[in-house]
Amino acid sequence: MVERFNGRISDVLATRRYTSGEDLEQTLKRYTWLYNHHIPQKALHHQSPIAVMKEWQTQHPELLTKRMVNHTGPDIYILFTENTDCTSS
């Protein structure tokens, strides 16, 4: 599905010029939301990715303790332990 998303987003990006980085960012955010919420995927039995995730979460509530939400942007996880010193020497 990633390849399909990449192909579709490249088509979207090629259809117009962007006046600023913010304009491009808004277009990417809007398309990502549209893709995840409204474009059915054949690999997901003609359902959107978010619909499939919500259905899966309903069927397996014990596996997920947090509500599924779609946040745009990269996933960044910073893990700290008690012995980690974040200051530079």
C-alpha positions, -999 to 999 in steps of 0.1 A, spaced: 0 0 0 29 23 6 39 21 -31 3 30 -41 3 60 -18 36 72 -31 24 68 -67 -8 87 -60 9 115 -40 34 120 -68 5 124 -92 -11 150 -69 22 169 -65 27 170 -103 -7 186 -110 1 220 -97 27 245 -86 32 254 -49 37 290 -39 54 282 -6 65 254 17 33 259 37 12 255 6 29 222 -2 26 211 35 -11 218 35 -16 198 3 3 169 17 -17 169 49 -50 172 31 -42 143 7 -29 121 35 -62 127 54 -82 120 23 -62 89 14 -65 74 50 -102 83 55 -120 82 22 -101 63 -5 -110 26 -4 -82 2 -9 -86 -31 -28 -61 -48 -5 -84 -38 24 -115 -52 9 -125 -18 -6 -124 0 28 -103 30 38 -72 23 60 -88 42 90 -121 22 87 -101 -10 88 -81 1 118 -112 12 137 -129 -22 129 -98 -41 140 -97 -20 172 -133 -28 179 -127 -65 174 -95 -66 195 -100 -39 223 -77 -58 246 -47 -52 223 -50 -15 222 -53 7 252 -52 40 233 -77 54 208 -66 53 172 -60 88 157 -44 99 125 -16 124 132 2 137 102 40 139 102 66 113 111 64 91 141 91 101 165 97 81 197 123 92 222 131 67 249 148 78 280 161 57 308 171 67 343 208 66 334 205 87 302 221 121 305 207 145 279 232 173 284 262 177 262 297 176 276 
